Amino acid sequence: MSAATDRILAELADTTRVHVRSAAQLVSDADKAAAGIDRERARKAENKEEVFRKPLTEPLPAAEREDLTLTTWQVLGTLARSSTLARHGQGRGLAEHWQSLKYCRAMATPKGAHLRLSSSGESPEQFHRGLQARELGRAFGLALAERTIRLRHPDRIIATIDAEAALLPGFARSDKQPTLGAWPRPDYLIEAWKPDEPSIVYAVTASGNHQIATPRTGKAQRTTFRQLARASERVEHLHIGTWNNTGCLLMSTELLAPGGITVHALQASGSAQLRNAHLDLEDGSDIDRRLKRSLQYVDTVRVPGPEGLPREHRHNAFLIPVKELSWFAQVLAATGAAGQLAWTGAGREISRYLTAVQGRHRYQERTFAGAASVRDAHHTFNGERFVGTDQVFRLDGQRVEAFSGMAAPLYELLEMGKVEEYRRLAYERRDVWPTGTTAPGWGPTSFRDDGTVMALRILPKEPAVRRTQRIR
């Protein structure tokens, strides 16, 4: 057994801290970056249309600015869970897992210090640099966003859903390959849900960068501030119910900040709620008929004029009208269920939850050999049977197994289309899952209150097979 691999697994399971920065000065700095972006656009004549941003962004409340305390493995689990419905086509299984597992050696925790990039993480291959910034930015940004929403709604379970996947049933363009095009939008929606109560929804953006800022770096050129300014544009293009009623969290992660990895965060207040709408999908249910809509994007949002002035205007945005709040609740429930099943490696079972424009056919087709997520693994943690999928790869030459799964009773309910029963059982059992960062026989583990787990362990060396007879 490799000592180097043992050390890496131990570091992945060690609790560490990540800086969080959110203050009034950050709002001012992001505003200066926004003004610089607008000047650049004016010079290049890139966009003649008026640019809209959130009318008011603020720092997080003081109680939500504490350092993140978590393990590196939990960060990677956050990234992996957020990409379960990414459109990886026939290589989806390998892509979903490897998106997070490739960063097992990218971070390090010097003794007594905050989490930072390791030497290999600081110097990725040039073509990989942008990818690392984007993916680790999402991982840390989402980790902070999820903690923030848990603090605000401790009596609820949260579900992180890719915003494009959630918006496609209502807004997909009628091309051969339906997409949302280049329309600005947030990265994720986070639903805080509780059985029989309206869900609360937040829009989230999460970016990252490798810039090394110096005292001579102007506010308008600071990548973090520019990312927050652009994030304000993107979340302003999504409104649930009415204009400016959707809570938003804007995150930008500096991976090379001097004191260690630092997440910069702003918020825009809002209290968007969906109408409670039960969703159960029996065999043969027509999900397209139930969830497909043709909602408008152009000039949908009515924005009031400045205070004291009667003039108002309209701008383009994804608007979920009040009359469609029950529909959108079902879209999020179905898309969230599909993501949970994908996490376990399910295949055709997922297709009952996705419309055609969301890529249902991808889960009805066979995948390439060796590249599929297949729900054929099961392990027991703390006396509870978990079912899911695994991938085996090498870490410093040592074979290791990564397992992602869900408690078997919860999986069985989703497999049968019983979303409401799943939510009730998941909510009832949200406090029973292990809270440790390791498990017997495993290295780092990450359990969540929705009954899912991600775990890693070293595989024993395979014994040499002695040929005892000649193969004729």
N, C-alpha and C positions, 0 to 999 in steps of 0.2 A: 504494500500500500504506500502510495507516494506521500512523503511528508509535506511536499509543496501543495499537493491537492488538499490534504487535511487542513493546512493553514488557510487556504483560500475558502474552504467551506466554513471554517470557524469564523473567519472575518465576515462572511456573508450573513452569519447568524448573530454577530455581535451588535448590540444596540449602539447607535451612534446619534450624532446631532447634526442638523442642517440649519444654517442661518436663514432667518426670515426677516425681510426688510419691508416695512410698510409705514410710511409717515407722510405728513403733509408736504414735505419737500419733494417726495416722489411724484405727487400730483403735479406740482409746479414744473418739475423736470420733464415729465411726460408731455405737458402742454408746450414747453419750449421745443421739444422734438417734433411735435405735431405741426407747429408753425414752420419749422425747417422743412418738413416733408411737403407742406403746402407750397412753400416757395420753390422747391425743386420741381414740383408738378407744374407750377405756373411757367417756369422757365422752359420746361420741355414740352409744354402744352399736351401732356399725357392725357389729361382728363378735363374736359370742359364742363362736366357736370359738377354740381355742388357736392362737397364731401360732408357727410354727416357722422358725428361722433356722439357718444353718450353725453347728455347735457351736464351731468355732474358725476365725477368719479371721486372717490374718497379713500383714505387709508383704511385698513381693517381696524376694528376696535382693538384696544390694548390687549384684551384677554386672548385674542386670536393671533397675536404677533409673536408668541413664544417660539423658540426654536422647535423645529420638527424633531421628535425623538422616535426613531424607528431603526429597523435593520436594512442593510443594503438589499437583502433578499425581498423584503416587503416593497421596496422601491421597484425592483424588477417585476414583482408580482403585479403591482399597479399598472406598469406598462403592458405586461402580457394580457391582463384582463381587458384593457382598453382597446385591444386590437383584435378581439376574437372574430369580429365580423368584417375585418378588412378584406378587400377584394383581392386575395392572393391566388384565385383561380385554382388550378389543379395541383398546385404546390402548397396549398393553404396550411396543412398541418405543420410542415417544417418551418414555414415562414412565420406562423403565429408564435411558435415556441422560440425559434432562434432570434426573433426580434428582441427579446429580453435576455435570453441566455448568452448571447454574444458579449454582453457587458459584465459577465461575472468577474472579469479581471480589470475592469475599467476604473474602479474606485478603490480608495484606500482610506483607512482611518489612523493617522499617526496617534500615538498614545497621548490621551488627554486633549486632543484637538478635534475639530469638526471634520466631517466627511469632505474629501477632496478627490479629484481625479488622480489615479495612479500614474506612474510613468508611461504605461502603455495607453492609458486614456488621454494623457496630455498630448501625445503625438500619434493620433490615428493617421492612417493613410489619407492622403489629400482628398481622394474621392469620397472617403468615408466620413470626413469631418462634418460636412453639413448634415448628413444622416444622423450622426451621433448627437449633434446639437439639437436636432429636432426631436429625436426619440427620448433622450434623457431629459430634455426640457419638458416634454409631456409627462414623463414619469414623475419628476419632482413637483411640477405644477399641479398635477392631479392629486398627488399625495397631500399637498397643502389644501387644495380645494376640498377634497373629501374630509380631511380633518375639520376644516372650517364648518362644513355643513353638518357634520356629526355633532360638533359643539352647539350649534344653533338648534338642532332637532335631535336631541339624545333619545327620544322615544320612537325614532323611525329608523328604517333600514334604507341605505342609499344604494342607488344603481347608477353606474356611469355608462352612458350610451353615446356612441358616435353620432354627432349631429347630422351628418349627411345621411346615415342610415335611417334616422328618425324622420327626416324631412322628405325623403324620396317619395313615400306613398302619396303625399299631398301636392308636391311641387315639381316632380320630375318632368324634364323637357321631353317632348315627343320625338326624340331622335332614335336611330337604330339602337344605340346604346344609351338608354335613359340616364341622365346625370343632372346635377344642379348647375353644370357649367361653371363659369368663373364668378358667379354671384357670391359676394362676401357673406360669411356666416361664421359662427363660433365653431370651435373644434368639438366640443362635447356638451351634452345636456346631462345634468345630474338630477335624478328624481329622488326625493326623500319621501318614502311611502310608508303607509300604515294601513292594514286592512280596514275597509269600510269607511275610510276617510279620504278627502281630496288630497292628491299628491301635491307637493310643493316642488317647483322646478327652477333650476338655476342654469344659466348659460355660462360656459367656461372656455377661455382660451388659454393655451399653455405653450410657450415658446422657449427656446434656449439659444445660447450663443457661446462662442469661445473667445470673444473679444477681451483683450487685456487693457482695461481702461487706465489711463494715466491722468495726472492733474491737468495735462494739456488737452485732454479729450473734451471737446465742446459738448454741451448738453444735446445739441441737435445732431451730433454724430455718435452719441453713445448708443450702442445697439440695444441695450435693455430698454432705454427710454423710447426709442423708436418702435420697438416691438410692442410696448404698452400703448403707444399712440395708435398703431395700426390695429391692435386688439380692440380699442375703443370703437373704431370704425366697424369692425366685424360684428361685435355684439349688438351694435345699433341696428343691424339688419335682421334681427329676430325679435319678435314681440308676441307674447302670449296673452290673448284677451284684448288688451288695449296698449297703446303706445307707452313705453317707459315704465311698464309695470312688472318687468321680468328682472329678478335679481341676477347680477353678473359678477363673475370673478375673473380678473385679468392677471395672468402670471407670466413672468419672464425670469428664467434661471440663468445666472452667470456661472458657468462651469469652472472658470478660471479666476474667480474673485480671490483677492489676496488672502482672506481669512478662511477660505474653503468655499465649497459650493453654496451659493446664496440664491434664494428664491425671493424675487421682488413681486409684491402683490398690491393690487388695487381692487376696489369693489364699486359697483353701482347698485344702489339699493332697489328693492322691488319685492313683491310678494305674490308672484304669479302662482295660481292654484288651478289644478284641473278638476273637472267634475268627476266624482267617483263613478266608474263604469266597469262592471265586472267583465272579465274576458275568460271564456272557456271555449276551446276549439275541439269539437268532436271530430272523429275521423270523417273525412269527406267535406269538411267545412270549406267554403269558398272564401279564402282570406282576401283575395283581390276585391271581391264584391263588398266585403265588409269594411275594408280599410282604404281602398283606392279613392282618391279625391282629385279634383282639378282646381286647386286654389290659385288665386292670382298673386303675382309678385310685383307688378308694375303699379306704382302710385297707390299702394294699399294702405299706407300708414298716414293718418292725419296728425300733423304736428302743430300744436298751437303756437301762435306768434309770441313775441316777447311780452313780458308782463305789461299790462296796460294798453296793449295794441291789439286790435281785433284781427289783424292779418294772420292767416295760417297758411300752411303749405303741405304738400304731400311728398313722400319719397318712397322709393322702392324698398321692399323688405319682405321677409317671410313673416306673415301675420297669421296667427292662429285665431280666427274670429271667435267671439264668445260662444256662438252657436255650435262651434266644433270642438269645444273643450273636452266633451266626453269622448269624441272620436280620437283626439290626440292622446288622451289617457290610455285608450286601447292600443294605439300605435306604440307608445312607450312600453306598455306591459308586454306586448308581443315581441318587440325588438329586444327588450331586456331578456325575455325568456329564450329567444334564439341565441343570444350571446352566452347565456349560462350553459345551454346545451353544447354550443360550439366549444366552450371551455373544457367540457368533458370529452370532447372528441366525437360527439354524435354526428351522424350524417343525415340520412333521409328524415330523421325525426325533426330536424330543424326546419325543413321545408314547409311544415304546416303553419309556421309562424311568420314567414316572410312572403311579401308580395313579389310579383314578377320583377318589378323595377328595383327591388332591394337585392336581387340576385338569387332568388329561390333555386334557379336551375343549377347553381354551383354546388348545391348540396344534394342534387338528384343525380349527379354524374359521378363516375368513378374518378379517383385521383391517380396521379402517377405512382407507380410502385415506389415504396419507401418514403413518399412525401405526404402521406395522409395522416390526419388525426383519426384514430379509430378507438371507439370506446370499448376497449377489451382488457383494461387493467383494473385491478381493485386492490385496495390496501386497507388495513384497519388501524385507526388512530384512536387511542383512548376508548377502546371498546366499540367504536362506531365504524361501520363499513362505508368506505368511500369508493365510488366507481369513477372511472375517468380514462385518461389516455397518458401515454408516456413517450418520451423520446430519449434515446441513448446517444451520448456524444462523448468526446474526449476532452478532458481538462488537464493540461500538463501531462498528456500521455496516458492519463488514468481514465478508465471508462466510468462515466457517471450517468445516473438516471434522473430525469426530471419528470415529476408526476403532477398533473393538474386534474382535479376531480371535485366531486360534490357528494355530500351525504346521500346514500342510496335512496332513502325514502323520498327525498326532495326530487332527485332525478326522475324517479318513477312517476311522480305526479306530472312533471313537465313533459315526459315522454308521452303521457296519455292526453296531453292538452288541457290539464286541469290547473290553470294558472291561479285561480282564486284559492283553491285548496293548498297549492304550493306556497302562496304568500302567507296564508294563515299559519301553516306549519313552520315555515321559515321564521316568521315573527315570534311564534310561541317558543322556538328553540334558539333564539338569537344569542342567548347568554350561556349556552351549554357547551359551546365549542372550545377546544383548548386555546389557551392564551400564550403558551410558551413559544419561543423562537426556534426550538428544535423538538424532535420527537424520538422516542426510542427506536434505534435501528436506522435513523435518518440523520442528515445534517440539518441545514436550515429549512424551516417550514414557515408557512404564512397562512393562518386561518382567518377567515372573515365571518362576520355575523350573518351572512347569507348562506352559510353552510358549505362554502367552497374552500379548497386548500390548494397550495402549490408547495411541493416538497422536493428536496434534492438529496441524493445519497450516492456514495461510492459503491460501485458494483464489485463483487469479488472477482478475482481473476479466474478465467475459465480453466479448468484442469486440462492438461494435455490429453488428447485422445490417442491411445495406443492402438495401432492397427494390429488386430489379432488374426485377421484372415485376409487373404487376397481377394480383391474384388474381381470377380470373373467377368 
